[in-house]
Amino acid sequence: MELILLGTGNAMVTRCYNTCFALRQGEEFLLVDAGGGNGILRQMDDAGLSFAHLHHLFVTHAHTDHVLGVVWVVRAVAALCSKGRYQGTLTIWCHDAVLSILEPLCHALLPEKLARYIGTAIRFVPIVPGEILRCLSMELTVFDIFSTKAKQYGFRAVLPDGQVLVCLGDEPCHPDCRKLVRGCDWLLTEAFCLYDDRDRFHPYEKHHSTVLDAATLAQTLEVRHLVLYHTEDRSLATRKERYSAEARRVYSGSVFVPDDLDVIPL
């Protein structure tokens, strides 16, 4: 199993792509969010991911930097369907608020010759907290992250080898979610900027964490591996080095500060 970071930036980045990622096993993969536009097409191509092997997509919430790319994913899969080059079904897992926006948007923006595959080869499936989803020999337990901005779901995944991976979405860990994170092998969480840069980027006003906050949480909850994303993009040249250094001040596990398209073996 591999974690492929297709994008690592926050909503307004211009020097990298918005945060989204894939969990790949062989040729098949689960896509989590899709960024804010048709940049997802290039990111997937550069990562060597084929839409023909995409059958599961998890959408965390309805912010533009997470859902607009889904329209392009639907378009790409529908185009393959129209050419007889897609087998099976694309299942798009999302909560009701995402569904009420995203499905009508796809119908409104895509030509009928492609939109007609929605409901057959492409299916939007509503999910609820506590539900267990299965794909790629994984079990994903859905949970509400108790967002302060918009309804948002994360998941706790049991990987084929028994490791546990937690996706917290793009907000700080709510106290009620800590029990889901504690002792996990992999924690994927936002870190908007360095703590030392908080007066420059104002993460708290945007309901985000600093690297120091995320790393302190990971240490407290005994997380083995920490992956930091959804960051500012003004420090890309030094982001990996400086973010890792700040995290290691308080965290003793493995720290990953990926660039777009980095691949992390799980």
N, C-alpha and C positions, 0 to 999 in steps of 0.2 A: 504494500500500500504506500502511495506517495501523496504528499501534499504539494500542490502546485499553486503558487500565489500568482494569479493572473493580474491582480492589481493590489496596491498597498496604500493608496492615498485616500485622503478625506474627500468630502463632497466637491470642494472647489479647486482641486489640484489641476495643474496644467502641465507638469513635468513628469507625471507618471499617471497610471490609470487608477480609477476608483477601486476601493477594496472589494475583491471577489476572489474566490478560490475554487479549486477542484480537488476532490479526493479520488485518485485513480488507482484502479486495480486491473492490471493488464491493459487492454484497449478501452474498457468501460470506465466511466467516471461519473461521480455525482458533482454537479455544479451548484455552488452556494452563492446566490446573488449573481448579478451580471453587469454591474457598473452602470454608468449613466448614458451610454450611447453605443454607436456602432463600433467603437473601439474594441468591444468584446470580440468582434470578428477577427481582428488582427491579433489580439492577445491569444486567442485559442489557436489560430494558425501558427503563430510563433512558438507556442507551447507544444505543438504537435498533437493537438486534441481535435478529433473529428466529430462533427455534429452527428454523423451516422452512428456513433457509439455513445451518444448522450441520451439517456432514458429517464434520468431523474434530476430535477432542479428544485432546490429549496430556496424560497424567497423569505428573507427575515422580516422586512418591513417595506412600507410604501414610499420611502424617500426617493427622490429622483436619481440619486447616485447609486441606487440599488436595483430599481425596477425598470428604468428606461431601456437598459441593455437587454432585458428579457424580451421586449418587443422584437429586437433583432434576432435573438435566439429562436423565437417562435417563427419568425420569417425564414430563417435559414433551414430549420427543420421542415417547415411546410414546403419550401422549395424542393428539398430532397424528396418529400412525399409525392409531389407533383410529377417528379421524374422517375418514380418507382425505385428510388435509391435509399429509402428508409424503411427499416423493419422494426416492428414492435410499436410501442407507445411512449411518447414523452409525457411523464407525469410531473406536473408543476405543483409542488406542495407549498401552500401559503395560508395565512389566516384570512378570516372573512373580510377584513378591511382592505387587505391587498387584493383579494379576489374581486371585490366590488369595483376597484379601480382598473386593475390590470387586464382582466378579460374583456371588458367593454373597450378599453383602449386598443387592444390588439384588433378587435373587430373593426374599430373606427379607422385605424391607420393602415391596415393591410388590405390589399386587393382581395376581392371575393374569391378569386381562384386559389388564394393561399389561406384566407380566413376560414374557408369551408372545412379545413382539417381540424379546427378547434372543436373539441367535443368528440372527436373520433381518434385520430392518431396523436393529437395533442390535447391533454386533459388537465384542467385546473382542478385540483383536489383540495378542499378546505381541511385544515388541521386544527387540533385543539391541544392545550397543555395536557401532558400525561400520555398522549398518544404515542405508540411505538411504530416507527416507520422502518421498513426493511429494504435494503438494496446493497449490492456488492458484498454480500456476506456480512453486512453490518446491521446493527440495530440502533436506531436513533430515537431517543426519547425527547419529545418536544417539551419545551418549557417557556413560560412567559418571563421576559427579563425585567418586567415592571418598569418599562421606559417612562421617562418624565416628559417625552416629546410626542411620540407616536407609538401605537401598539407595535410591539416587536417580539419575535420569538427567536430563541436560540435552540440548541440541541446538545444532548450528551450522547455520544456515539461509542458503542462498544465495537472495536475493530476486529477483524477476523482472528487476530492473534491474542485477543483478550485485553489489549490496551484500551484505555478510555481517553477519548478526545472530547473536549468541551468547547463549543463555539458560543461565545457570549454576545455576539452581535457587535454593535458599535457604541455601547454605552458602558459606564462603570458597573461592576458587579453589585447588584442589589443584595442587601443582607439576606433576604429570603432565598437567594440562589446559591449562597455559599456552600450549602450542604451538597449541592450538585457538583461543585468545583473541587471540593476538598479531596486531596489524594489522587487527583487525576494524573494521567501520564502526560497529556498535552493540553495546554490552555491557549486558545486563540482569543486575543483580546485587543481592543483599541488602546493606543497610547498616542494621544494627539501631538505631543511635543515633549521635550525635555522639561523637567521641573524648573531648571534654571532659566528656561525661556517662557515661563508661564505668563509673565507680564507682556510679552510680545504677542503670543498667540491666543491668550485668554481661553484656555481649555475649559475651565470651570463654568464660565458663562455659557459655553456651548454644550454643557452637560457631558464633558469628556474627562479622561484621565491624563495624567502625565506618565512618563516612563517610570518614574519613581513610585507613583501610586500603584501602577499595575504590578511592578516587581515586588513591592511590599505585600500586596495581596497574595501573589503567587507563593511567596515565602511563608506567609502566615498559614496558607491553606495546603502547604506541603505538595505543591505541584512539581512534577519532575522536569518538564520541558515547557518553556514559555515562548510563544510566538507573538510578536508585537506588530500591529498594522494599523491602518486607518490614520495615518500620520499627516503632518504638514509636509510640503514638498520643497521647502526653501533650503533644506540642508541635505539633499540627496547624496552629494559627494562625500559627506562625512557621517551620514545618518547611521549606518551600520555600526561604525566604530564608536561614536559618541553615545548612541542609545544603549548599546551593549554595555559600555563602561558604566553608565548611570545605573542600569538594572543590576549589575554585579555588585554595586555598593551595598545592596540590601538582600540580594537573592543568590542562593547557592546552587540552583539547578542550571540546566542548559538554557541559554538565551539565544533566540533566533530573531534577527531583525532583517527580514528578507527584502530584496529588491523585487520589482515586477519580474515575473517569469522564473524566479528561483524555485527549485524543487527540493523538498525536504523529505528524505526517506523516513517513514514512520515505523 
